[in-house]
Amino acid sequence: MIIVIHEDSEPRNAAEAVLARCHFAVAPFYSAESALTAMRTLRAEAVVASPSAAAKLRAQLPTGLAGRPIPSLPLVRRTIEPEWLVNSLRRLLRQTRYA
């Protein structure tokens, strides 16, 4: 499950669409607070979030259900480029699995 968090619906929806087209399971959220509530039961493999949401998430939920930090990518304008987003996420997931 990939968690996508952004306060603005445009980048959030764009990232969600790109990831869903590549067959990732995606859960979009408009705020770190709403994501935190869901993440207490969801097993997130990674987070794609705005810088402010990522900072709140790290402060309030430093580790996932597996007891390790949840890998994250910043959701900024460049991240929405489909090829960059998918390749970066795949690289991040590989690094995490083999670390």
Backbone as XML, in Angstrom:
<?xml version="1.0"?>
<chain id="A" units="angstrom">
  <residue number="1" name="MET">
    <atom name="N" x="0.840" y="-1.170" z="0.000"/>
    <atom name="CA" x="0.000" y="0.000" z="0.000"/>
    <atom name="C" x="0.891" y="1.242" z="0.000"/>
  </residue>
  <residue number="2" name="ILE">
    <atom name="N" x="0.618" y="2.128" z="-0.928"/>
    <atom name="CA" x="1.337" y="3.397" z="-1.005"/>
    <atom name="C" x="0.395" y="4.489" z="-0.511"/>
  </residue>
  <residue number="3" name="ILE">
    <atom name="N" x="0.822" y="5.230" z="0.485"/>
    <atom name="CA" x="0.039" y="6.335" z="1.029"/>
    <atom name="C" x="0.451" y="7.605" z="0.287"/>
  </residue>
  <residue number="4" name="VAL">
    <atom name="N" x="-0.526" y="8.338" z="-0.231"/>
    <atom name="CA" x="-0.266" y="9.610" z="-0.909"/>
    <atom name="C" x="-0.932" y="10.704" z="-0.089"/>
  </residue>
  <residue number="5" name="ILE">
    <atom name="N" x="-0.132" y="11.691" z="0.337"/>
    <atom name="CA" x="-0.668" y="12.780" z="1.174"/>
    <atom name="C" x="-0.291" y="14.121" z="0.554"/>
  </residue>
  <residue number="6" name="HIS">
    <atom name="N" x="-1.297" y="14.921" z="0.307"/>
    <atom name="CA" x="-1.048" y="16.305" z="-0.121"/>
    <atom name="C" x="-2.302" y="17.108" z="0.166"/>
  </residue>
  <residue number="7" name="GLU">
    <atom name="N" x="-2.097" y="18.328" z="0.640"/>
    <atom name="CA" x="-3.198" y="19.212" z="0.991"/>
    <atom name="C" x="-3.961" y="19.684" z="-0.249"/>
  </residue>
  <residue number="8" name="ASP">
    <atom name="N" x="-3.272" y="19.763" z="-1.374"/>
    <atom name="CA" x="-3.853" y="20.216" z="-2.636"/>
    <atom name="C" x="-4.290" y="18.989" z="-3.436"/>
  </residue>
  <residue number="9" name="SER">
    <atom name="N" x="-5.523" y="18.993" z="-3.901"/>
    <atom name="CA" x="-6.039" y="17.811" z="-4.597"/>
    <atom name="C" x="-5.361" y="17.541" z="-5.942"/>
  </residue>
  <residue number="10" name="GLU">
    <atom name="N" x="-4.871" y="18.563" z="-6.621"/>
    <atom name="CA" x="-4.289" y="18.351" z="-7.949"/>
    <atom name="C" x="-3.059" y="17.432" z="-7.919"/>
  </residue>
  <residue number="11" name="PRO">
    <atom name="N" x="-2.025" y="17.741" z="-7.132"/>
    <atom name="CA" x="-0.888" y="16.813" z="-7.101"/>
    <atom name="C" x="-1.230" y="15.466" z="-6.472"/>
  </residue>
  <residue number="12" name="ARG">
    <atom name="N" x="-2.115" y="15.473" z="-5.492"/>
    <atom name="CA" x="-2.519" y="14.219" z="-4.848"/>
    <atom name="C" x="-3.217" y="13.303" z="-5.857"/>
  </residue>
  <residue number="13" name="ASN">
    <atom name="N" x="-4.162" y="13.866" z="-6.622"/>
    <atom name="CA" x="-4.887" y="13.073" z="-7.613"/>
    <atom name="C" x="-3.980" y="12.618" z="-8.748"/>
  </residue>
  <residue number="14" name="ALA">
    <atom name="N" x="-3.049" y="13.477" z="-9.149"/>
    <atom name="CA" x="-2.129" y="13.117" z="-10.233"/>
    <atom name="C" x="-1.235" y="11.957" z="-9.806"/>
  </residue>
  <residue number="15" name="ALA">
    <atom name="N" x="-0.669" y="12.031" z="-8.609"/>
    <atom name="CA" x="0.189" y="10.950" z="-8.114"/>
    <atom name="C" x="-0.611" y="9.662" z="-7.953"/>
  </residue>
  <residue number="16" name="GLU">
    <atom name="N" x="-1.808" y="9.771" z="-7.427"/>
    <atom name="CA" x="-2.658" y="8.591" z="-7.259"/>
    <atom name="C" x="-2.935" y="7.930" z="-8.607"/>
  </residue>
  <residue number="17" name="ALA">
    <atom name="N" x="-3.262" y="8.722" z="-9.615"/>
    <atom name="CA" x="-3.572" y="8.182" z="-10.939"/>
    <atom name="C" x="-2.367" y="7.476" z="-11.555"/>
  </residue>
  <residue number="18" name="VAL">
    <atom name="N" x="-1.198" y="8.096" z="-11.451"/>
    <atom name="CA" x="0.023" y="7.491" z="-12.005"/>
    <atom name="C" x="0.295" y="6.151" z="-11.327"/>
  </residue>
  <residue number="19" name="LEU">
    <atom name="N" x="0.240" y="6.123" z="-10.017"/>
    <atom name="CA" x="0.549" y="4.896" z="-9.282"/>
    <atom name="C" x="-0.497" y="3.811" z="-9.525"/>
  </residue>
  <residue number="20" name="ALA">
    <atom name="N" x="-1.759" y="4.188" z="-9.591"/>
    <atom name="CA" x="-2.822" y="3.209" z="-9.850"/>
    <atom name="C" x="-2.673" y="2.598" z="-11.246"/>
  </residue>
  <residue number="21" name="ARG">
    <atom name="N" x="-2.303" y="3.421" z="-12.235"/>
    <atom name="CA" x="-2.080" y="2.890" z="-13.593"/>
    <atom name="C" x="-0.948" y="1.862" z="-13.611"/>
  </residue>
  <residue number="22" name="CYS">
    <atom name="N" x="-0.021" y="1.974" z="-12.689"/>
    <atom name="CA" x="1.102" y="1.033" z="-12.597"/>
    <atom name="C" x="0.802" y="-0.097" z="-11.616"/>
  </residue>
  <residue number="23" name="HIS">
    <atom name="N" x="-0.452" y="-0.222" z="-11.226"/>
    <atom name="CA" x="-0.943" y="-1.322" z="-10.390"/>
    <atom name="C" x="-0.443" y="-1.293" z="-8.950"/>
  </residue>
  <residue number="24" name="PHE">
    <atom name="N" x="-0.105" y="-0.109" z="-8.445"/>
    <atom name="CA" x="0.179" y="0.023" z="-7.024"/>
    <atom name="C" x="-1.150" y="0.193" z="-6.293"/>
  </residue>
  <residue number="25" name="ALA">
    <atom name="N" x="-1.272" y="-0.384" z="-5.116"/>
    <atom name="CA" x="-2.421" y="-0.109" z="-4.257"/>
    <atom name="C" x="-2.159" y="1.249" z="-3.619"/>
  </residue>
  <residue number="26" name="VAL">
    <atom name="N" x="-3.099" y="2.185" z="-3.764"/>
    <atom name="CA" x="-2.888" y="3.564" z="-3.327"/>
    <atom name="C" x="-4.009" y="4.002" z="-2.393"/>
  </residue>
  <residue number="27" name="ALA">
    <atom name="N" x="-3.634" y="4.689" z="-1.332"/>
    <atom name="CA" x="-4.604" y="5.301" z="-0.420"/>
    <atom name="C" x="-4.288" y="6.798" z="-0.336"/>
  </residue>
  <residue number="28" name="PRO">
    <atom name="N" x="-5.131" y="7.648" z="-0.935"/>
    <atom name="CA" x="-4.870" y="9.089" z="-0.904"/>
    <atom name="C" x="-5.477" y="9.754" z="0.341"/>
  </residue>
  <residue number="29" name="PHE">
    <atom name="N" x="-4.769" y="10.765" z="0.858"/>
    <atom name="CA" x="-5.244" y="11.516" z="2.017"/>
    <atom name="C" x="-4.957" y="12.994" z="1.811"/>
  </residue>
  <residue number="30" name="TYR">
    <atom name="N" x="-5.814" y="13.848" z="2.360"/>
    <atom name="CA" x="-5.660" y="15.297" z="2.213"/>
    <atom name="C" x="-4.817" y="15.912" z="3.319"/>
  </residue>
  <residue number="31" name="SER">
    <atom name="N" x="-4.531" y="15.143" z="4.363"/>
    <atom name="CA" x="-3.729" y="15.699" z="5.463"/>
    <atom name="C" x="-2.955" y="14.588" z="6.160"/>
  </residue>
  <residue number="32" name="ALA">
    <atom name="N" x="-1.893" y="14.973" z="6.836"/>
    <atom name="CA" x="-1.108" y="14.008" z="7.605"/>
    <atom name="C" x="-1.950" y="13.424" z="8.738"/>
  </residue>
  <residue number="33" name="GLU">
    <atom name="N" x="-2.806" y="14.241" z="9.312"/>
    <atom name="CA" x="-3.637" y="13.777" z="10.418"/>
    <atom name="C" x="-4.583" y="12.662" z="9.977"/>
  </residue>
  <residue number="34" name="SER">
    <atom name="N" x="-5.232" y="12.839" z="8.816"/>
    <atom name="CA" x="-6.143" y="11.796" z="8.335"/>
    <atom name="C" x="-5.368" y="10.539" z="7.947"/>
  </residue>
  <residue number="35" name="ALA">
    <atom name="N" x="-4.190" y="10.711" z="7.389"/>
    <atom name="CA" x="-3.356" y="9.554" z="7.037"/>
    <atom name="C" x="-2.894" y="8.816" z="8.288"/>
  </residue>
  <residue number="36" name="LEU">
    <atom name="N" x="-2.518" y="9.567" z="9.320"/>
    <atom name="CA" x="-2.058" y="8.942" z="10.569"/>
    <atom name="C" x="-3.123" y="8.040" z="11.166"/>
  </residue>
  <residue number="37" name="THR">
    <atom name="N" x="-4.349" y="8.489" z="11.144"/>
    <atom name="CA" x="-5.442" y="7.687" z="11.683"/>
    <atom name="C" x="-5.543" y="6.356" z="10.946"/>
  </residue>
  <residue number="38" name="ALA">
    <atom name="N" x="-5.490" y="6.402" z="9.626"/>
    <atom name="CA" x="-5.594" y="5.184" z="8.825"/>
    <atom name="C" x="-4.341" y="4.321" z="8.937"/>
  </residue>
  <residue number="39" name="MET">
    <atom name="N" x="-3.179" y="4.946" z="9.054"/>
    <atom name="CA" x="-1.926" y="4.198" z="9.062"/>
    <atom name="C" x="-1.715" y="3.399" z="10.337"/>
  </residue>
  <residue number="40" name="ARG">
    <atom name="N" x="-2.494" y="3.634" z="11.325"/>
    <atom name="CA" x="-2.374" y="2.834" z="12.541"/>
    <atom name="C" x="-2.880" y="1.410" z="12.296"/>
  </residue>
  <residue number="41" name="THR">
    <atom name="N" x="-3.653" y="1.223" z="11.213"/>
    <atom name="CA" x="-4.135" y="-0.115" z="10.871"/>
    <atom name="C" x="-3.663" y="-0.570" z="9.489"/>
  </residue>
  <residue number="42" name="LEU">
    <atom name="N" x="-3.354" y="0.355" z="8.593"/>
    <atom name="CA" x="-2.866" y="-0.007" z="7.263"/>
    <atom name="C" x="-1.380" y="-0.316" z="7.316"/>
  </residue>
  <residue number="43" name="ARG">
    <atom name="N" x="-0.953" y="-1.247" z="6.519"/>
    <atom name="CA" x="0.484" y="-1.533" z="6.426"/>
    <atom name="C" x="1.022" y="-0.802" z="5.196"/>
  </residue>
  <residue number="44" name="ALA">
    <atom name="N" x="1.567" y="0.361" z="5.427"/>
    <atom name="CA" x="2.095" y="1.182" z="4.333"/>
    <atom name="C" x="3.493" y="0.716" z="3.956"/>
  </residue>
  <residue number="45" name="GLU">
    <atom name="N" x="3.701" y="0.516" z="2.658"/>
    <atom name="CA" x="5.043" y="0.176" z="2.176"/>
    <atom name="C" x="5.872" y="1.435" z="1.986"/>
  </residue>
  <residue number="46" name="ALA">
    <atom name="N" x="5.192" y="2.519" z="1.606"/>
    <atom name="CA" x="5.881" y="3.792" z="1.379"/>
    <atom name="C" x="4.863" y="4.920" z="1.414"/>
  </residue>
  <residue number="47" name="VAL">
    <atom name="N" x="5.394" y="6.124" z="1.559"/>
    <atom name="CA" x="4.566" y="7.331" z="1.584"/>
    <atom name="C" x="5.103" y="8.297" z="0.533"/>
  </residue>
  <residue number="48" name="VAL">
    <atom name="N" x="4.180" y="8.872" z="-0.229"/>
    <atom name="CA" x="4.499" y="9.955" z="-1.155"/>
    <atom name="C" x="3.723" y="11.146" z="-0.616"/>
  </residue>
  <residue number="49" name="ALA">
    <atom name="N" x="4.432" y="12.168" z="-0.125"/>
    <atom name="CA" x="3.744" y="13.238" z="0.601"/>
    <atom name="C" x="4.383" y="14.597" z="0.360"/>
  </residue>
  <residue number="50" name="SER">
    <atom name="N" x="3.572" y="15.622" z="0.576"/>
    <atom name="CA" x="4.110" y="16.981" z="0.540"/>
    <atom name="C" x="5.155" y="17.092" z="1.651"/>
  </residue>
  <residue number="51" name="PRO">
    <atom name="N" x="6.121" y="17.974" z="1.500"/>
    <atom name="CA" x="7.154" y="18.101" z="2.541"/>
    <atom name="C" x="6.580" y="18.360" z="3.936"/>
  </residue>
  <residue number="52" name="SER">
    <atom name="N" x="5.552" y="19.198" z="4.038"/>
    <atom name="CA" x="4.990" y="19.487" z="5.360"/>
    <atom name="C" x="4.277" y="18.260" z="5.944"/>
  </residue>
  <residue number="53" name="ALA">
    <atom name="N" x="3.565" y="17.515" z="5.111"/>
    <atom name="CA" x="2.880" y="16.309" z="5.594"/>
    <atom name="C" x="3.897" y="15.243" z="5.991"/>
  </residue>
  <residue number="54" name="ALA">
    <atom name="N" x="4.960" y="15.111" z="5.222"/>
    <atom name="CA" x="5.999" y="14.123" z="5.547"/>
    <atom name="C" x="6.648" y="14.434" z="6.893"/>
  </residue>
  <residue number="55" name="ALA">
    <atom name="N" x="6.897" y="15.699" z="7.156"/>
    <atom name="CA" x="7.508" y="16.092" z="8.435"/>
    <atom name="C" x="6.578" y="15.762" z="9.602"/>
  </residue>
  <residue number="56" name="LYS">
    <atom name="N" x="5.289" y="16.058" z="9.471"/>
    <atom name="CA" x="4.324" y="15.735" z="10.527"/>
    <atom name="C" x="4.252" y="14.228" z="10.742"/>
  </residue>
  <residue number="57" name="LEU">
    <atom name="N" x="4.270" y="13.495" z="9.647"/>
    <atom name="CA" x="4.185" y="12.042" z="9.729"/>
    <atom name="C" x="5.389" y="11.461" z="10.459"/>
  </residue>
  <residue number="58" name="ARG">
    <atom name="N" x="6.589" y="11.920" z="10.119"/>
    <atom name="CA" x="7.804" y="11.427" z="10.781"/>
    <atom name="C" x="7.794" y="11.746" z="12.272"/>
  </residue>
  <residue number="59" name="ALA">
    <atom name="N" x="7.272" y="12.914" z="12.620"/>
    <atom name="CA" x="7.256" y="13.309" z="14.029"/>
    <atom name="C" x="6.265" y="12.481" z="14.847"/>
  </residue>
  <residue number="60" name="GLN">
    <atom name="N" x="5.122" y="12.143" z="14.241"/>
    <atom name="CA" x="4.073" y="11.466" z="14.998"/>
    <atom name="C" x="4.060" y="9.949" z="14.835"/>
  </residue>
  <residue number="61" name="LEU">
    <atom name="N" x="4.642" y="9.460" z="13.754"/>
    <atom name="CA" x="4.668" y="8.020" z="13.514"/>
    <atom name="C" x="6.032" y="7.669" z="12.923"/>
  </residue>
  <residue number="62" name="PRO">
    <atom name="N" x="7.061" y="7.634" z="13.765"/>
    <atom name="CA" x="8.425" y="7.431" z="13.260"/>
    <atom name="C" x="8.659" y="6.062" z="12.630"/>
  </residue>
  <residue number="63" name="THR">
    <atom name="N" x="7.864" y="5.056" z="13.011"/>
    <atom name="CA" x="8.005" y="3.732" z="12.412"/>
    <atom name="C" x="6.646" y="3.200" z="11.999"/>
  </residue>
  <residue number="64" name="GLY">
    <atom name="N" x="6.661" y="2.297" z="11.046"/>
    <atom name="CA" x="5.423" y="1.657" z="10.601"/>
    <atom name="C" x="5.100" y="0.457" z="11.477"/>
  </residue>
  <residue number="65" name="LEU">
    <atom name="N" x="4.139" y="-0.338" z="11.030"/>
    <atom name="CA" x="3.736" y="-1.511" z="11.796"/>
    <atom name="C" x="4.854" y="-2.537" z="11.917"/>
  </residue>
  <residue number="66" name="ALA">
    <atom name="N" x="5.786" y="-2.531" z="10.960"/>
    <atom name="CA" x="6.904" y="-3.473" z="11.004"/>
    <atom name="C" x="8.010" y="-3.014" z="11.951"/>
  </residue>
  <residue number="67" name="GLY">
    <atom name="N" x="7.877" y="-1.826" z="12.542"/>
    <atom name="CA" x="8.883" y="-1.330" z="13.472"/>
    <atom name="C" x="10.036" y="-0.607" z="12.816"/>
  </residue>
  <residue number="68" name="ARG">
    <atom name="N" x="9.967" y="-0.399" z="11.513"/>
    <atom name="CA" x="11.016" y="0.328" z="10.785"/>
    <atom name="C" x="10.446" y="1.634" z="10.264"/>
  </residue>
  <residue number="69" name="PRO">
    <atom name="N" x="11.307" y="2.615" z="9.993"/>
    <atom name="CA" x="10.820" y="3.860" z="9.392"/>
    <atom name="C" x="10.140" y="3.576" z="8.055"/>
  </residue>
  <residue number="70" name="ILE">
    <atom name="N" x="9.086" y="4.300" z="7.769"/>
    <atom name="CA" x="8.366" y="4.138" z="6.512"/>
    <atom name="C" x="9.079" y="4.967" z="5.454"/>
  </residue>
  <residue number="71" name="PRO">
    <atom name="N" x="9.535" y="4.346" z="4.364"/>
    <atom name="CA" x="10.229" y="5.110" z="3.320"/>
    <atom name="C" x="9.286" y="6.118" z="2.679"/>
  </residue>
  <residue number="72" name="SER">
    <atom name="N" x="9.842" y="7.275" z="2.327"/>
    <atom name="CA" x="8.976" y="8.294" z="1.735"/>
    <atom name="C" x="9.662" y="9.045" z="0.606"/>
  </residue>
  <residue number="73" name="LEU">
    <atom name="N" x="8.831" y="9.564" z="-0.287"/>
    <atom name="CA" x="9.255" y="10.414" z="-1.388"/>
    <atom name="C" x="8.529" y="11.734" z="-1.247"/>
  </residue>
  <residue number="74" name="PRO">
    <atom name="N" x="9.170" y="12.831" z="-1.580"/>
    <atom name="CA" x="8.470" y="14.119" z="-1.533"/>
    <atom name="C" x="7.505" y="14.240" z="-2.708"/>
  </residue>
  <residue number="75" name="LEU">
    <atom name="N" x="6.336" y="14.777" z="-2.458"/>
    <atom name="CA" x="5.358" y="15.028" z="-3.520"/>
    <atom name="C" x="5.443" y="16.504" z="-3.885"/>
  </residue>
  <residue number="76" name="VAL">
    <atom name="N" x="6.304" y="16.777" z="-4.838"/>
    <atom name="CA" x="6.494" y="18.134" z="-5.362"/>
    <atom name="C" x="6.230" y="18.072" z="-6.862"/>
  </residue>
  <residue number="77" name="ARG">
    <atom name="N" x="6.264" y="19.197" z="-7.520"/>
    <atom name="CA" x="5.891" y="19.253" z="-8.934"/>
    <atom name="C" x="6.625" y="18.198" z="-9.768"/>
  </residue>
  <residue number="78" name="ARG">
    <atom name="N" x="7.929" y="18.053" z="-9.569"/>
    <atom name="CA" x="8.714" y="17.102" z="-10.357"/>
    <atom name="C" x="8.277" y="15.660" z="-10.122"/>
  </residue>
  <residue number="79" name="THR">
    <atom name="N" x="7.813" y="15.368" z="-8.934"/>
    <atom name="CA" x="7.421" y="14.008" z="-8.576"/>
    <atom name="C" x="6.242" y="13.522" z="-9.403"/>
  </residue>
  <residue number="80" name="ILE">
    <atom name="N" x="5.425" y="14.418" z="-9.878"/>
    <atom name="CA" x="4.220" y="14.023" z="-10.595"/>
    <atom name="C" x="4.543" y="13.516" z="-12.002"/>
  </residue>
  <residue number="81" name="GLU">
    <atom name="N" x="5.755" y="13.770" z="-12.495"/>
    <atom name="CA" x="6.140" y="13.213" z="-13.791"/>
    <atom name="C" x="6.087" y="11.696" z="-13.657"/>
  </residue>
  <residue number="82" name="PRO">
    <atom name="N" x="5.233" y="11.031" z="-14.451"/>
    <atom name="CA" x="4.989" y="9.594" z="-14.255"/>
    <atom name="C" x="6.237" y="8.734" z="-14.208"/>
  </residue>
  <residue number="83" name="GLU">
    <atom name="N" x="7.131" y="8.888" z="-15.143"/>
    <atom name="CA" x="8.311" y="8.028" z="-15.178"/>
    <atom name="C" x="9.194" y="8.245" z="-13.952"/>
  </residue>
  <residue number="84" name="TRP">
    <atom name="N" x="9.383" y="9.496" z="-13.570"/>
    <atom name="CA" x="10.215" y="9.801" z="-12.402"/>
    <atom name="C" x="9.586" y="9.225" z="-11.136"/>
  </residue>
  <residue number="85" name="LEU">
    <atom name="N" x="8.282" y="9.421" z="-10.976"/>
    <atom name="CA" x="7.592" y="8.943" z="-9.779"/>
    <atom name="C" x="7.691" y="7.426" z="-9.654"/>
  </residue>
  <residue number="86" name="VAL">
    <atom name="N" x="7.357" y="6.707" z="-10.700"/>
    <atom name="CA" x="7.357" y="5.246" z="-10.644"/>
    <atom name="C" x="8.770" y="4.702" z="-10.446"/>
  </residue>
  <residue number="87" name="ASN">
    <atom name="N" x="9.725" y="5.216" z="-11.199"/>
    <atom name="CA" x="11.108" y="4.729" z="-11.052"/>
    <atom name="C" x="11.666" y="5.035" z="-9.661"/>
  </residue>
  <residue number="88" name="SER">
    <atom name="N" x="11.397" y="6.224" z="-9.143"/>
    <atom name="CA" x="11.883" y="6.591" z="-7.810"/>
    <atom name="C" x="11.243" y="5.724" z="-6.731"/>
  </residue>
  <residue number="89" name="LEU">
    <atom name="N" x="9.951" y="5.472" z="-6.869"/>
    <atom name="CA" x="9.264" y="4.650" z="-5.881"/>
    <atom name="C" x="9.768" y="3.210" z="-5.928"/>
  </residue>
  <residue number="90" name="ARG">
    <atom name="N" x="9.928" y="2.672" z="-7.109"/>
    <atom name="CA" x="10.452" y="1.305" z="-7.217"/>
    <atom name="C" x="11.851" y="1.197" z="-6.622"/>
  </residue>
  <residue number="91" name="ARG">
    <atom name="N" x="12.703" y="2.189" z="-6.892"/>
    <atom name="CA" x="14.063" y="2.195" z="-6.339"/>
    <atom name="C" x="14.010" y="2.261" z="-4.807"/>
  </residue>
  <residue number="92" name="LEU">
    <atom name="N" x="13.145" y="3.125" z="-4.282"/>
    <atom name="CA" x="12.994" y="3.260" z="-2.835"/>
    <atom name="C" x="12.523" y="1.954" z="-2.202"/>
  </residue>
  <residue number="93" name="LEU">
    <atom name="N" x="11.564" y="1.295" z="-2.820"/>
    <atom name="CA" x="11.056" y="0.037" z="-2.279"/>
    <atom name="C" x="12.117" y="-1.065" z="-2.328"/>
  </residue>
  <residue number="94" name="ARG">
    <atom name="N" x="12.895" y="-1.119" z="-3.404"/>
    <atom name="CA" x="13.975" y="-2.109" z="-3.492"/>
    <atom name="C" x="15.023" y="-1.872" z="-2.402"/>
  </residue>
  <residue number="95" name="GLN">
    <atom name="N" x="15.398" y="-0.617" z="-2.211"/>
    <atom name="CA" x="16.398" y="-0.290" z="-1.187"/>
    <atom name="C" x="15.907" y="-0.690" z="0.190"/>
  </residue>
  <residue number="96" name="THR">
    <atom name="N" x="14.643" y="-0.464" z="0.435"/>
    <atom name="CA" x="14.065" y="-0.776" z="1.743"/>
    <atom name="C" x="13.996" y="-2.282" z="1.972"/>
  </residue>
  <residue number="97" name="ARG">
    <atom name="N" x="13.613" y="-3.000" z="0.954"/>
    <atom name="CA" x="13.475" y="-4.467" z="1.098"/>
    <atom name="C" x="14.820" y="-5.147" z="1.304"/>
  </residue>
  <residue number="98" name="TYR">
    <atom name="N" x="15.862" y="-4.618" z="0.704"/>
    <atom name="CA" x="17.168" y="-5.266" z="0.780"/>
    <atom name="C" x="18.110" y="-4.613" z="1.774"/>
  </residue>
  <residue number="99" name="ALA">
    <atom name="N" x="17.605" y="-3.677" z="2.572"/>
    <atom name="CA" x="18.447" y="-3.001" z="3.564"/>
    <atom name="C" x="18.622" y="-3.863" z="4.796"/>
  </residue>
</chain>
